[in-house]
Amino acid sequence: MNRYESFWIVTIYRGALAILLGSAILFVPDMARTLLLLPFAVAFAVLSLAAYGIVDSVLVFVTSFFASLRRSRTALRIQSALGIVLGALFFSILFDKLQLHWFLYLIALQAVAAAYSEYLIARHTSRRHGSRWSYAAAAAALLCAIAYTIAAAIAPDSLTQRQISLLAYAYLGAFGIAQVLMAARMLHIERQADALAHAAAHPVGL
């Protein structure tokens, strides 16, 4: 398996992780409706989001070894290092002081990093395969970054814990689905290209 395919396979794992955690949207916001369960809902949201940040950052670091562009590798490794450091801080030093809406800023930062890395990858894949659809992922990530920065700014005064949880888990679900679909599409394109190249190099005699 070449580095290109390995990159997209690890990306599918990242997407599956985000979808798995994003499925918590089915019950965590409802837990936050009641005063009795609200502390448990907030604690679960904080712990799960911090854990996701660390695990996803480790997977980002793994993907950096499969990126062919130096700038992509650097961007992915910086994103990975920041995610691991922040996740560790949230688990240890800041847990008692942590506010749930801070994660909206982290989501915005992740979206900015994703937009940059997806843009670099899109430039490479559009040259490699003649497809420019990959730029859509970068544009969507940038729009998410703007939207979640605005949401984080108004959250303390305008959003409830339930609404913040909904925003966080909805992003993870959408981000995960987008990653899985994009990675599956790029794997399909790559394997089609490899099959055509193999057929051209080894024509079947009549």
N, C-alpha and C positions, 0 to 999 in steps of 0.2 A: 504494500500500500504506500503511495507516495505522500509527501508532506502535505500537498494540497488537499487530498482526501482526508487525511488525518485531522487537519484543521477543521473541516466541516463536520466531521464525526464528533469531535469534542464540542463543537458548537451545538450540535443536537443534544448532547448531554446537558449543556448549560440551559438550553431551552426547556428540556424536560424537568430540570430542577426548578426553574422559575414557574412552570405550569403547575408542578406539584405543590409548591408553596402558595401560588396564586389561587389554588382551589380552596384555600382557607377562607376565601371571600364568601363561601357558602355558609360558614357558621360563626366566624370571629365577629363580624359586624353585628350579628344578632345577639351575641353574648354581651356586646357593649351597650345594648338597649337597657339592661337592668342594672340598678345600682349594686346588687349583690354580686353579679358576675363581671362588672366593669373592671375591677382591679385585675382579675384573672385574664380578661381579654387583652388589657393593655400589656400585662407582663408577657403573655404569649406572643403578642405582636412584636414587642421589643426583642425578645429572645430569638424568635424565628427570623426576623429581619436581619438581626446581627449575625446569626448563624449562616443565613443565606449569603450575606455579604462576604463572609470568610470563605465559604466553600466555592462560591462563584469566582472569587478572586483567585483561588488556587487553580480553577479550571482556565481562567483567563491566562494565568502564567503558563500553563501547559500549552495553550494554543499559540503562545508567542514563539515557541520553538518550531512551529510549523509554518509561520508566516514567512514569506519569501522576501518581503520588503523590510529594510532596516528600520525605516520610520514606523512601520506597523509594529514591529517587534518592540521598539522602544515605547510606543504609546501603550501597548498591551501590558508591558511590564510595569510601567508607572501606574497604570490603572490597577493592576493586581496588588502592588505594594501598598497603595493608598487604601484599598479595600480591606486588606488584611490588618493593617495598623488600626484603622477606624473600628473594624469589627472587634478586635482585641480590646481596644479602649472601652467600647460599649459594654463588653462582657465584664470587664474588671473594674476600672476606675469610675466610669461615668454611669453605671447602671442605676444607682440610686437617684441620680440627678437627671436622668435622661427624660426628655420630652418626646412624645410620639411624633409630633410634627417635624422634629429634626430629620426624620427619615425622608420627608418630602424633599428636603435639600439634598440628601444623599442620592435619592432617585434622580434628581435633576443633574447632579454631578455625574452619575453613572450614564445618564442619557447623553450628556455632552461628550463623555469619553467614547461612548458607543458611536455617536454621530461621527466623531473624528476618525475612529478606526474603520468604521463602515465606509466612510468616504475614500480612505486610502485603499481599502480592499476593492471597492467598486471601481476605482481607476484601474487597478490591476486586472480585475476580471472582465471589465469592458474591453480592454485591449486583447485579453486572452481569448474571449469568446464572442466579442462583438455585441454584447448585451449591456444595456444601460439600466436595466431594472434594479440593479443593486443599489443605485443611488437613492431609490425610494426609501430604503431602510435608513440611510443617513438623514434624509429629510424628515422622516417620521420621528427619529430619535431627537433631532434638534427641536422639533415642535413640542415634543414631550418635555424636553428640558425647560423650555420657556413656560409651558403651562404649569409644570410642577414647581418652578421657582415662584410663580405668582401665587399658587395655592399655598405654598409654605409661608409666604409673607403674610397672607391674610388668615392663616389657620388659627393662630392664638385667639383671635377675636371673633372669627366668623364660622369656624368649623368645629363640629363635635368630634369626640374620640372615634365614634362610629364612622363618621364621614372620612376622617383621616385614614382609618383602617381600610375603608372601601377604596379610596384612592390608591393606597399603597399596594393592596393585593390585586386590584384591577390592572395596575401597571405591570405587575409581575406576570399575570396571566397573559396579557396582550404581548408583552415583550418575549415571553417564552414561546408563544405560538408563532410570532414573527421569526424568531431565531430558527425554530424547527423547520418551518416552511422554506425559509431562505436557504438553509443548509441542505435540505433535501433536494431543492431545485438545483443548487450548484453541484451537488454530487451527481445528479442525473445528467446535467449538461457535461460535466467532466467525463463521465463514463461513456456518454454518447460520442464525445470527441475522441476519446481513446479508442473506441470501437471502430470509428471511421478511419483513424490513423492506422490502426492495425490492418484493416481491410485494404487500405491503399498500399501498405507496405507488403502485404502478402495476398495478392489477387488470386482468386480461385480460377484455375484454368477451365476452359470450356471442354 
